[in-house]
Amino acid sequence: MLLSALALSALVLLVVVTGGIGYLTLSEWRDRRRQDQEKREGRRR
């Protein structure tokens, strides 16, 4: 019983950490894309 509870909580933590890393990676990619777009628009002016 205790072992299955520990395994379940380890699985939940793994999913949460993986989701957090995915979110941070996605937000960094969007920010970099937005900054590159702003740089290109700045050059055109």
Secondary structure as UniProt FT lines:
FT   HELIX           2..44
//
